[in-house]
C-alpha cells in the first residue's frame, strides 16, 4: 500500500535559523519558506537525491505543533510521510484494519498541493504517519 518515503518532518524553534544551518553546514538545497495557516505551520523542505526533510515551526495561535515544541524546546522528529497512489483507498483499508485518522478523518491539502491525512501515532508505535497521494512519476 505505501510507496516511497516522501519526507521526514522535524519541528524546529526557529525556521530561518534551522534552514540556514542545514544549508550552510550540510550544503543542502533548501526551498523557500511557505506558511500554511490551515495546518498551523511555516515550513521549508531540505532536498537530497533520495528524499526530503521538512523543517517546521509553529504558526498561529492554534498550531498543532506548538505543544510538541513546549515538550521538546530544541525541536525533534515529528512525523514520517509515505506516498500512496490512492489516499481514499488507503484510508478505507487502514480504517478497516483499526487505524485511526486524526482530526475529522477527512483528507486535507498538504504543502505540495496533494491530498494528505495523518494516522494516530498510538497505532504506529508512537510515530505520527502522514500519507500523501502522489501520482506515478511525480517528484518533489
Backbone torsions as a table, in degrees:
resi	resn	phi	psi	omega
1	UNK	NA	-51.5	-178.0
2	UNK	-80.7	150.6	177.3
3	UNK	-106.1	-141.5	-179.4
4	UNK	-63.3	156.5	167.3
5	UNK	-72.8	123.2	179.5
6	UNK	-81.8	-47.8	177.7
7	UNK	-162.0	162.2	171.1
8	UNK	-115.4	128.4	-174.9
9	UNK	-101.8	136.5	-179.8
10	UNK	-126.2	127.6	175.6
11	UNK	-81.8	135.5	179.8
12	UNK	-130.3	150.5	179.8
13	UNK	-77.2	-23.9	-178.0
14	UNK	-142.1	102.5	-174.3
15	UNK	-61.3	-45.1	-177.1
16	UNK	-63.4	-43.2	179.3
17	UNK	-66.1	-41.7	-179.6
18	UNK	-65.4	-43.3	179.5
19	UNK	-61.3	-43.4	178.5
20	UNK	-63.6	-40.6	-179.9
21	UNK	-61.9	-48.7	179.6
22	UNK	-63.1	-40.1	179.8
23	UNK	-67.6	-49.6	-173.3
24	UNK	-77.4	-38.8	-178.2
25	UNK	-78.6	-41.7	-174.3
26	UNK	-102.0	-8.9	-176.0
27	UNK	69.6	26.5	-175.0
28	UNK	-80.4	151.1	171.8
29	UNK	-82.1	123.9	-177.4
30	UNK	-120.3	129.8	179.9
31	UNK	-70.3	169.7	171.0
32	UNK	-68.3	149.7	178.6
33	UNK	-68.4	142.5	174.9
34	UNK	-123.6	142.1	172.1
35	UNK	-106.9	126.3	179.0
36	UNK	-116.9	82.9	-175.7
37	UNK	-57.1	-34.8	-178.7
38	UNK	-68.1	-19.2	176.4
39	UNK	-105.5	-7.3	178.6
40	UNK	71.2	33.9	-178.1
41	UNK	-141.2	156.4	163.7
42	UNK	-113.4	137.0	-173.6
43	UNK	-138.7	158.8	163.2
44	UNK	-136.9	158.1	173.5
45	UNK	-112.8	130.7	174.4
46	UNK	-97.7	117.9	-173.7
47	UNK	-100.6	144.1	172.1
48	UNK	-137.5	176.3	-176.5
49	UNK	-62.0	-28.6	-174.7
50	UNK	-122.6	19.1	178.0
51	UNK	162.5	-172.5	-177.4
52	UNK	-136.6	152.9	168.2
53	UNK	-116.3	131.0	176.7
54	UNK	-99.8	119.7	173.8
55	UNK	-96.1	131.7	-174.7
56	UNK	-131.3	139.3	169.5
57	UNK	-125.5	153.0	179.7
58	UNK	-62.7	146.3	174.8
59	UNK	-136.7	123.6	176.7
60	UNK	87.1	166.8	-176.4
61	UNK	-61.9	-40.1	-173.7
62	UNK	-98.8	25.2	-177.2
63	UNK	-59.3	128.5	-179.9
64	UNK	-70.6	-13.6	-179.9
65	UNK	-99.6	-0.9	178.8
66	UNK	-61.6	-42.3	179.1
67	UNK	-64.9	-38.6	177.5
68	UNK	-58.2	-45.2	-178.8
69	UNK	-68.4	-30.0	175.5
70	UNK	-65.6	-38.8	179.6
71	UNK	-77.6	-26.5	-177.7
72	UNK	-132.2	77.3	-171.5
73	UNK	-60.0	-24.1	177.6
74	UNK	-86.8	-5.6	-177.4
75	UNK	95.7	-173.0	179.3
76	UNK	161.4	175.0	-178.6
77	UNK	-64.7	134.6	-176.7
78	UNK	-110.0	-49.3	-179.7
79	UNK	-157.9	166.5	173.3
80	UNK	-116.3	133.0	179.1
81	UNK	-108.5	123.4	175.9
82	UNK	-106.3	145.3	175.6
83	UNK	-84.7	143.1	173.6
84	UNK	-134.0	152.4	-179.0
85	UNK	-78.7	-34.1	-177.3
86	UNK	-140.5	104.4	-173.4
87	UNK	-68.0	-34.5	179.2
88	UNK	-66.8	-41.4	177.7
89	UNK	-66.3	-42.1	178.8
90	UNK	-62.0	-44.7	179.2
91	UNK	-60.1	-47.5	-178.2
92	UNK	-61.6	-42.8	179.6
93	UNK	-64.0	-46.0	-178.5
94	UNK	-66.6	-43.8	178.7
95	UNK	-63.3	-36.2	177.8
96	UNK	-64.2	-25.6	178.9
97	UNK	-93.8	2.8	175.2
98	UNK	101.6	0.2	178.0
99	UNK	-72.5	147.5	-179.4
100	UNK	-109.3	131.3	174.9
101	UNK	-89.6	133.9	-178.9
102	UNK	-74.8	164.8	179.7
103	UNK	71.4	-140.5	-179.0
104	UNK	-85.2	5.2	179.6
105	UNK	84.1	-2.7	-178.0
106	UNK	-87.9	164.4	176.7
107	UNK	-84.5	141.1	178.8
108	UNK	-121.7	171.4	176.0
109	UNK	-94.9	127.4	-178.4
110	UNK	-92.9	-172.4	-175.2
111	UNK	-62.0	-29.2	-179.6
112	UNK	-90.4	4.5	-178.1
113	UNK	82.5	6.6	-180.0
114	UNK	-98.7	162.7	177.3
115	UNK	-71.2	133.8	179.9
116	UNK	-136.7	158.9	168.7
117	UNK	-152.4	161.3	-178.7
118	UNK	-119.0	140.0	179.5
119	UNK	-104.8	142.8	-175.2
120	UNK	-58.1	130.0	-179.7
121	UNK	-61.8	-27.5	179.5
122	UNK	-67.1	-17.6	178.5
123	UNK	-88.9	-6.5	-175.8
124	UNK	-137.7	54.2	174.7
125	UNK	54.3	37.7	177.1
126	UNK	82.4	9.6	-178.5
127	UNK	-110.5	126.2	175.3
128	UNK	-72.5	128.1	-179.3
129	UNK	-113.5	129.7	171.6
130	UNK	-106.7	138.0	171.6
131	UNK	-111.6	135.1	179.2
132	UNK	-126.9	126.9	177.8
133	UNK	-76.4	124.2	-178.5
134	UNK	-132.2	133.2	176.3
135	UNK	-77.8	151.0	-177.4
136	UNK	-56.0	132.7	179.2
137	UNK	84.9	-4.8	179.3
138	UNK	-73.7	128.8	-178.9
139	UNK	-114.6	145.1	176.0
140	UNK	-114.8	NA	NA
